[in-house]
Amino acid sequence: MRGKEKTVFTPHVDTGDFVIVINAEKVRLTGKKEEQKSYMSFSGYVGGHKSESVRARRARHPELLVERAVRGMIPHNRLGRAVYRKLKVYRGDSHPHAAQQPQAVKIS
């Protein structure tokens, strides 16, 4: 997404490509993360803490597992927000980007 493999890469310029992730519900986690890892959020109000396990998040919105993991790996600034917009994550096999002729990348 950042374009680090390109010859024109510059750290302060967004030179990356769009990334489409499909089958987000099939993401595997190692160890006991499925039960023990929790995602927390706070609304700002008294008693506004919400906690959710990986299993519950996968059932409700599996795209968030991939999106939030990638968001933590990119810079937390204006450039990072621009790079994050290039990530598209989908639950099943289908996605609306067929017209752009995406190329599949095998991850072993």
LOVOLUM-729366 format. One record per residue: residue in one letter; y negated, x negated, z of N, C-alpha, C, O in turn. Coordinates in nm, 2 decimals. Layout:
! LOVOLUM-729366
R,residu,n_north,n_east,n_up,ca_north,ca_east,ca_up,c_north,c_east,c_up,o_north,o_east,o_up
R,A,Y,X,Z,Y,X,Z,Y,X,Z,Y,X,Z
...
END
This chain:
! LOVOLUM-729366
R,residu,n_north,n_east,n_up,ca_north,ca_east,ca_up,c_north,c_east,c_up,o_north,o_east,o_up
R,M,0.12,-0.08,0.00,0.00,0.00,0.00,-0.13,-0.09,0.00,-0.23,-0.05,-0.06
R,R,-0.12,-0.20,0.06,-0.24,-0.29,0.07,-0.25,-0.37,-0.06,-0.36,-0.41,-0.09
R,G,-0.14,-0.40,-0.13,-0.14,-0.48,-0.25,-0.13,-0.63,-0.22,-0.18,-0.71,-0.30
R,K,-0.07,-0.67,-0.11,-0.06,-0.81,-0.08,0.02,-0.89,-0.17,0.01,-1.01,-0.18
R,E,0.11,-0.83,-0.25,0.20,-0.90,-0.35,0.12,-0.92,-0.48,0.17,-0.99,-0.56
R,K,0.00,-0.87,-0.49,-0.07,-0.89,-0.62,-0.15,-1.01,-0.62,-0.19,-1.06,-0.51
R,T,-0.18,-1.07,-0.74,-0.26,-1.19,-0.75,-0.41,-1.16,-0.72,-0.48,-1.26,-0.69
R,V,-0.45,-1.04,-0.74,-0.59,-1.01,-0.71,-0.62,-0.96,-0.57,-0.73,-0.91,-0.55
R,F,-0.52,-0.98,-0.48,-0.54,-0.94,-0.34,-0.66,-1.00,-0.27,-0.68,-1.12,-0.28
R,T,-0.74,-0.92,-0.21,-0.85,-0.96,-0.13,-0.85,-0.89,0.00,-0.83,-0.76,-0.01
R,P,-0.86,-0.95,0.11,-0.84,-0.88,0.24,-0.93,-0.77,0.27,-0.90,-0.67,0.34
R,H,-1.05,-0.77,0.21,-1.15,-0.67,0.24,-1.16,-0.57,0.14,-1.25,-0.48,0.14
R,V,-1.07,-0.57,0.03,-1.08,-0.47,-0.08,-0.94,-0.40,-0.09,-0.84,-0.46,-0.07
R,D,-0.95,-0.27,-0.11,-0.83,-0.19,-0.13,-0.77,-0.21,-0.27,-0.82,-0.15,-0.36
R,T,-0.67,-0.30,-0.29,-0.62,-0.33,-0.42,-0.47,-0.28,-0.43,-0.40,-0.31,-0.52
R,G,-0.43,-0.19,-0.34,-0.29,-0.15,-0.33,-0.27,-0.03,-0.42,-0.35,0.02,-0.49
R,D,-0.14,0.01,-0.42,-0.09,0.13,-0.50,-0.06,0.24,-0.41,-0.05,0.23,-0.29
R,F,-0.04,0.36,-0.47,0.00,0.48,-0.40,0.15,0.46,-0.37,0.23,0.40,-0.44
R,V,0.20,0.51,-0.25,0.34,0.50,-0.21,0.38,0.65,-0.18,0.32,0.72,-0.11
R,I,0.49,0.69,-0.24,0.55,0.82,-0.22,0.68,0.80,-0.15,0.77,0.73,-0.19
R,V,0.70,0.86,-0.03,0.82,0.86,0.05,0.88,0.99,0.05,0.82,1.09,0.08
R,I,1.01,1.00,0.00,1.08,1.13,0.00,1.19,1.12,0.11,1.23,1.02,0.15
R,N,1.25,1.24,0.14,1.36,1.25,0.23,1.32,1.20,0.37,1.39,1.12,0.43
R,A,1.21,1.24,0.42,1.16,1.19,0.55,1.25,1.23,0.66,1.25,1.17,0.77
R,E,1.32,1.34,0.65,1.41,1.39,0.76,1.53,1.30,0.77,1.60,1.31,0.87
R,K,1.56,1.21,0.68,1.68,1.12,0.69,1.65,0.98,0.75,1.73,0.89,0.74
R,V,1.53,0.96,0.80,1.49,0.84,0.87,1.58,0.81,0.98,1.61,0.89,1.07
R,R,1.64,0.69,0.99,1.73,0.65,1.10,1.65,0.56,1.20,1.57,0.48,1.16
R,L,1.68,0.59,1.33,1.62,0.51,1.44,1.74,0.44,1.51,1.84,0.50,1.52
R,T,1.72,0.32,1.56,1.82,0.25,1.63,1.82,0.28,1.78,1.71,0.32,1.83
R,G,1.93,0.25,1.84,1.93,0.27,1.99,1.92,0.41,2.03,1.97,0.50,1.97
R,K,1.85,0.43,2.15,1.84,0.56,2.21,1.70,0.62,2.18,1.66,0.71,2.26
R,K,1.64,0.58,2.08,1.50,0.63,2.05,1.50,0.78,2.02,1.40,0.84,2.05
R,E,1.61,0.83,1.97,1.61,0.97,1.94,1.59,1.06,2.06,1.52,1.16,2.05
R,E,1.64,1.02,2.17,1.62,1.09,2.30,1.51,1.04,2.39,1.44,1.12,2.45
R,Q,1.49,0.91,2.39,1.41,0.85,2.49,1.26,0.83,2.44,1.17,0.84,2.52
R,K,1.24,0.80,2.31,1.10,0.78,2.27,1.03,0.92,2.27,1.08,1.02,2.23
R,S,0.90,0.91,2.31,0.82,1.03,2.32,0.69,1.01,2.26,0.63,0.90,2.27
R,Y,0.64,1.11,2.19,0.50,1.11,2.13,0.41,1.19,2.22,0.45,1.31,2.25
R,M,0.30,1.14,2.26,0.21,1.21,2.35,0.08,1.24,2.28,0.03,1.16,2.20
R,S,0.01,1.35,2.31,-0.12,1.38,2.26,-0.20,1.44,2.38,-0.14,1.50,2.47
R,F,-0.33,1.43,2.37,-0.42,1.49,2.47,-0.53,1.56,2.40,-0.60,1.50,2.32
R,S,-0.55,1.69,2.43,-0.65,1.77,2.37,-0.79,1.75,2.42,-0.89,1.78,2.36
R,G,-0.80,1.69,2.54,-0.93,1.67,2.60,-0.96,1.77,2.71,-1.05,1.75,2.79
R,Y,-0.88,1.87,2.72,-0.89,1.97,2.83,-0.80,1.94,2.95,-0.70,1.86,2.93
R,V,-0.83,2.00,3.06,-0.75,1.98,3.18,-0.61,2.04,3.15,-0.60,2.16,3.10
R,G,-0.51,1.97,3.17,-0.37,2.01,3.14,-0.34,2.01,3.00,-0.24,2.07,2.95
R,G,-0.41,1.93,2.92,-0.39,1.93,2.77,-0.30,1.82,2.72,-0.30,1.79,2.60
R,H,-0.22,1.76,2.81,-0.12,1.67,2.77,0.00,1.73,2.71,0.05,1.83,2.77
R,K,0.04,1.69,2.59,0.16,1.74,2.53,0.25,1.62,2.50,0.21,1.52,2.45
R,S,0.38,1.64,2.52,0.48,1.54,2.50,0.59,1.59,2.41,0.63,1.71,2.43
R,E,0.64,1.51,2.32,0.74,1.56,2.23,0.84,1.44,2.20,0.79,1.33,2.18
R,S,0.97,1.47,2.20,1.07,1.36,2.17,1.08,1.35,2.02,1.03,1.43,1.94
R,V,1.15,1.24,1.97,1.17,1.22,1.83,1.25,1.33,1.77,1.23,1.38,1.66
R,R,1.35,1.38,1.84,1.44,1.49,1.80,1.36,1.62,1.77,1.38,1.68,1.67
R,A,1.27,1.65,1.86,1.18,1.77,1.85,1.09,1.75,1.73,1.06,1.85,1.66
R,R,1.03,1.63,1.72,0.93,1.61,1.61,1.00,1.61,1.47,0.95,1.66,1.37
R,R,1.13,1.56,1.47,1.20,1.56,1.34,1.23,1.70,1.30,1.23,1.74,1.18
R,A,1.26,1.79,1.40,1.29,1.93,1.36,1.17,2.00,1.32,1.17,2.09,1.23
R,R,1.05,1.97,1.38,0.93,2.04,1.36,0.86,1.99,1.23,0.82,2.07,1.15
R,H,0.84,1.86,1.22,0.76,1.80,1.12,0.80,1.66,1.09,0.74,1.56,1.14
R,P,0.91,1.63,1.02,0.97,1.50,1.00,0.88,1.40,0.93,0.89,1.28,0.94
R,E,0.78,1.45,0.85,0.69,1.36,0.78,0.61,1.28,0.88,0.57,1.16,0.85
R,L,0.58,1.33,0.99,0.49,1.26,1.09,0.56,1.14,1.14,0.49,1.04,1.18
R,L,0.69,1.13,1.15,0.76,1.01,1.19,0.73,0.89,1.11,0.69,0.78,1.16
R,V,0.73,0.91,0.98,0.69,0.80,0.89,0.54,0.77,0.88,0.50,0.66,0.89
R,E,0.47,0.88,0.88,0.32,0.87,0.87,0.26,0.79,0.99,0.18,0.70,0.97
R,R,0.30,0.83,1.10,0.25,0.77,1.22,0.29,0.63,1.24,0.22,0.54,1.29
R,A,0.42,0.60,1.20,0.47,0.46,1.21,0.39,0.37,1.11,0.35,0.26,1.15
R,V,0.36,0.41,0.99,0.28,0.33,0.90,0.14,0.32,0.94,0.08,0.22,0.92
R,R,0.08,0.43,1.00,-0.06,0.43,1.04,-0.08,0.32,1.15,-0.19,0.26,1.15
R,G,0.02,0.29,1.23,0.01,0.19,1.33,0.01,0.05,1.28,-0.03,-0.04,1.34
R,M,0.06,0.03,1.15,0.08,-0.10,1.09,-0.04,-0.14,1.01,-0.05,-0.26,0.98
R,I,-0.12,-0.05,0.97,-0.24,-0.09,0.88,-0.36,-0.11,0.97,-0.36,-0.07,1.09
R,P,-0.46,-0.17,0.92,-0.59,-0.20,1.00,-0.65,-0.07,1.05,-0.65,0.03,0.98
R,H,-0.70,-0.07,1.17,-0.77,0.04,1.23,-0.92,0.04,1.20,-1.00,0.03,1.30
R,N,-0.96,0.05,1.08,-1.10,0.05,1.04,-1.11,0.13,0.91,-1.02,0.20,0.87
R,R,-1.23,0.12,0.85,-1.26,0.20,0.73,-1.16,0.17,0.62,-1.12,0.26,0.55
R,L,-1.12,0.04,0.60,-1.03,0.00,0.50,-0.89,0.06,0.52,-0.83,0.10,0.43
R,G,-0.85,0.06,0.65,-0.72,0.12,0.69,-0.71,0.27,0.66,-0.61,0.32,0.61
R,R,-0.82,0.34,0.68,-0.83,0.48,0.65,-0.81,0.50,0.50,-0.75,0.60,0.46
R,A,-0.87,0.42,0.42,-0.86,0.43,0.27,-0.72,0.40,0.23,-0.67,0.47,0.14
R,V,-0.66,0.30,0.29,-0.52,0.26,0.25,-0.43,0.37,0.29,-0.33,0.41,0.22
R,Y,-0.45,0.43,0.41,-0.36,0.54,0.46,-0.36,0.66,0.37,-0.26,0.73,0.37
R,R,-0.47,0.69,0.31,-0.47,0.80,0.22,-0.38,0.79,0.10,-0.35,0.89,0.03
R,K,-0.34,0.66,0.07,-0.25,0.64,-0.05,-0.10,0.66,-0.01,-0.02,0.65,-0.10
R,L,-0.07,0.70,0.11,0.06,0.73,0.15,0.09,0.87,0.14,0.02,0.96,0.20
R,K,0.20,0.91,0.07,0.24,1.05,0.05,0.38,1.06,0.10,0.47,0.99,0.04
R,V,0.41,1.14,0.20,0.54,1.16,0.26,0.59,1.30,0.24,0.51,1.40,0.27
R,Y,0.71,1.32,0.20,0.76,1.45,0.17,0.90,1.47,0.24,0.98,1.37,0.25
R,R,0.93,1.59,0.28,1.05,1.62,0.35,1.18,1.61,0.27,1.27,1.55,0.31
R,G,1.18,1.67,0.15,1.30,1.67,0.06,1.29,1.58,-0.05,1.21,1.49,-0.05
R,D,1.37,1.61,-0.16,1.37,1.52,-0.28,1.25,1.55,-0.37,1.21,1.46,-0.44
R,S,1.20,1.67,-0.36,1.09,1.71,-0.46,0.95,1.67,-0.41,0.92,1.67,-0.29
R,H,0.87,1.63,-0.51,0.73,1.60,-0.48,0.65,1.63,-0.60,0.70,1.63,-0.71
R,P,0.52,1.66,-0.58,0.43,1.70,-0.70,0.37,1.59,-0.78,0.28,1.61,-0.85
R,H,0.43,1.47,-0.77,0.37,1.35,-0.84,0.45,1.30,-0.96,0.45,1.19,-1.00
R,A,0.53,1.39,-1.02,0.62,1.35,-1.13,0.54,1.31,-1.25,0.58,1.23,-1.33
R,A,0.42,1.37,-1.27,0.34,1.34,-1.38,0.29,1.19,-1.38,0.25,1.14,-1.49
R,Q,0.28,1.13,-1.27,0.24,0.99,-1.26,0.35,0.89,-1.28,0.32,0.77,-1.28
R,Q,0.47,0.94,-1.31,0.59,0.85,-1.34,0.61,0.75,-1.23,0.60,0.63,-1.26
R,P,0.63,0.79,-1.11,0.66,0.69,-1.00,0.78,0.61,-1.03,0.88,0.66,-1.08
R,Q,0.78,0.48,-0.98,0.90,0.40,-1.00,0.97,0.39,-0.87,0.91,0.37,-0.76
R,A,1.10,0.40,-0.87,1.18,0.40,-0.75,1.20,0.26,-0.70,1.22,0.17,-0.79
R,V,1.20,0.23,-0.57,1.22,0.10,-0.51,1.34,0.12,-0.42,1.33,0.20,-0.33
R,K,1.44,0.04,-0.44,1.56,0.05,-0.35,1.54,-0.04,-0.23,1.50,-0.15,-0.24
R,I,1.57,0.02,-0.11,1.56,-0.05,0.01,1.70,-0.06,0.07,1.76,0.04,0.09
R,S,1.75,-0.18,0.09,1.89,-0.19,0.14,1.89,-0.21,0.29,2.00,-0.22,0.34
END
